[in-house]
Amino acid sequence: EAWDAALSEARRGGHGRELRALGPLVDPRAALARPQPTPGAYRCRTIKLGSQDGRGLPYVAYGWFRCRVELTPGGDLILEKTTGSQRQSGNLYPDAPRRQVFLGAVAWGDREGRATYRRDPQRDQAGVFERVGANRYRLVLPWPQQESKLDILELRR
């Protein structure tokens, strides 16, 4: 439902060309097998689709920031956006052959440290992590707490 509403609003807002240029990143059916990312450093950016109140911007594509994926000694896979004013951090859990589940939280602002899931319901995030190309992944967050109907965090090596 979030995909449909967000994409429709972005297209009605005149952003069809930008959406087409993003290719599989904004195709809800584009997930590929083997969604687990290799630990290490990634470039990442956020695409916000739709607006929560219908009065905000229907499409926003931010510039590139830094993300990392870490495999802990205990076997947990952690995704963290390390730069920018909205920084997600959380765990990736196996779910299906074409996706993983993300449970995390978002930190806002430059002075705030890493956010932790279940510490503040206003910051909690649940989403789906998928591979959409060679060394290209997306974290899809439907109905985020701020601004949009759908957030996509794109990760590239």
C-alpha positions as CSV (number, residue, x, y, z in Angstrom):
1,E,0.0,0.0,0.0
2,A,2.8,2.4,0.9
3,W,4.6,1.7,-2.5
4,D,1.4,2.3,-4.5
5,A,0.5,5.5,-2.7
6,A,4.0,7.0,-2.7
7,L,4.7,6.2,-6.4
8,S,1.3,7.5,-7.5
9,E,1.9,10.8,-5.6
10,A,5.4,11.2,-7.0
11,R,4.1,10.6,-10.6
12,R,1.2,13.0,-10.1
13,G,3.8,15.6,-8.9
14,G,5.6,15.4,-12.2
15,H,8.5,13.2,-11.2
16,G,8.0,10.4,-13.7
17,R,11.4,11.0,-15.3
18,E,13.3,10.9,-12.0
19,L,11.5,7.6,-11.1
20,R,12.4,6.0,-14.4
21,A,16.0,7.0,-14.0
22,L,16.1,5.2,-10.6
23,G,15.2,1.9,-12.4
24,P,14.9,-1.1,-10.2
25,L,15.4,0.9,-7.1
26,V,11.8,2.1,-7.2
27,D,10.3,-1.1,-8.6
28,P,8.6,-3.0,-5.8
29,R,9.1,-6.3,-7.6
30,A,12.9,-5.8,-8.3
31,A,14.3,-7.8,-5.4
32,L,17.0,-10.4,-6.4
33,A,18.1,-13.5,-4.7
34,R,20.9,-13.4,-2.1
35,P,19.9,-10.1,-0.3
36,Q,22.6,-10.3,2.4
37,P,25.2,-7.5,1.9
38,T,28.9,-8.0,2.3
39,P,30.2,-6.3,5.4
40,G,32.1,-3.1,4.7
41,A,31.7,0.5,3.6
42,Y,29.0,1.7,1.2
43,R,27.8,4.9,-0.3
44,C,24.2,5.5,0.5
45,R,21.4,8.0,-0.2
46,T,17.8,8.4,0.8
47,I,14.9,8.8,-1.7
48,K,11.6,10.0,-0.1
49,L,8.4,9.3,-2.0
50,G,5.0,10.8,-1.2
51,S,4.2,13.1,1.6
52,Q,2.4,12.2,4.9
53,D,0.0,15.1,4.7
54,G,-0.3,15.5,1.0
55,R,1.1,19.1,1.2
56,G,4.8,18.2,1.3
57,L,7.2,17.4,-1.5
58,P,6.1,14.2,-3.3
59,Y,9.7,13.3,-4.3
60,V,13.1,14.1,-2.7
61,A,16.4,12.5,-3.6
62,Y,19.3,13.4,-1.2
63,G,23.0,13.3,-2.1
64,W,25.3,10.5,-1.1
65,F,26.4,9.8,2.4
66,R,28.3,7.0,4.1
67,C,26.9,3.7,5.4
68,R,28.4,0.5,6.7
69,V,27.5,-3.0,7.2
70,E,29.1,-4.9,10.1
71,L,29.1,-8.5,11.0
72,T,29.5,-8.9,14.7
73,P,31.5,-11.7,16.3
74,G,28.1,-13.1,17.5
75,G,26.9,-13.3,13.9
76,D,24.6,-10.3,13.9
77,L,24.4,-8.2,10.7
78,I,24.2,-4.5,11.4
79,L,23.4,-1.7,9.0
80,E,24.3,1.9,9.9
81,K,24.1,5.2,8.0
82,T,27.0,7.0,9.6
83,T,26.7,10.5,8.1
84,G,23.8,12.9,7.4
85,S,21.0,14.4,9.6
86,Q,18.8,11.3,9.5
87,R,20.9,8.2,10.4
88,Q,19.4,4.8,10.5
89,S,21.0,2.0,12.5
90,G,19.7,-1.5,13.1
91,N,19.9,-5.3,12.6
92,L,19.2,-7.2,9.4
93,Y,17.5,-10.6,9.9
94,P,17.0,-13.4,7.3
95,D,13.4,-13.6,6.1
96,A,13.1,-15.0,2.6
97,P,15.3,-15.8,-0.4
98,R,14.9,-12.2,-1.7
99,R,14.7,-10.1,1.4
100,Q,15.9,-9.5,4.9
101,V,14.0,-7.6,7.6
102,F,15.4,-4.5,9.1
103,L,14.6,-3.5,12.7
104,G,16.3,-0.3,13.8
105,A,15.9,3.3,14.7
106,V,16.8,6.7,13.3
107,A,18.9,9.4,14.9
108,W,18.2,13.0,14.0
109,G,20.7,15.8,13.9
110,D,24.4,16.0,14.1
111,R,24.9,15.9,17.9
112,E,22.8,12.8,18.6
113,G,24.6,9.4,18.8
114,R,23.4,6.1,17.4
115,A,19.7,5.4,17.9
116,T,18.6,2.0,19.3
117,Y,15.5,0.0,18.4
118,R,12.7,-0.1,21.1
119,R,14.2,2.8,23.1
120,D,11.8,5.4,21.6
121,P,8.8,4.4,19.5
122,Q,9.0,7.7,17.6
123,R,12.4,6.6,16.3
124,D,11.8,3.0,15.6
125,Q,11.9,1.7,12.0
126,A,10.9,-1.6,10.4
127,G,11.6,-2.3,6.8
128,V,12.7,-4.7,4.1
129,F,16.3,-4.9,2.9
130,E,16.8,-6.2,-0.7
131,R,19.4,-6.6,-3.4
132,V,18.4,-4.8,-6.6
133,G,21.6,-5.2,-8.7
134,A,25.3,-6.0,-8.6
135,N,26.5,-4.3,-5.4
136,R,23.3,-2.3,-5.2
137,Y,20.8,-2.7,-2.3
138,R,17.8,-0.9,-0.9
139,L,16.3,-0.5,2.5
140,V,12.6,0.2,2.1
141,L,10.8,1.9,5.0
142,P,7.1,2.2,4.6
143,W,5.2,4.8,6.5
144,P,8.2,6.5,8.3
145,Q,7.6,8.8,11.2
146,Q,8.6,11.9,9.3
147,E,7.8,13.6,6.0
148,S,7.1,10.8,3.4
149,K,5.0,7.8,2.7
150,L,8.0,5.6,1.7
151,D,11.7,6.0,2.3
152,I,14.3,4.1,0.3
153,L,17.9,4.0,1.5
154,E,20.0,3.0,-1.5
155,L,23.3,1.4,-0.8
156,R,26.1,1.0,-3.4
157,R,29.7,-0.4,-3.2
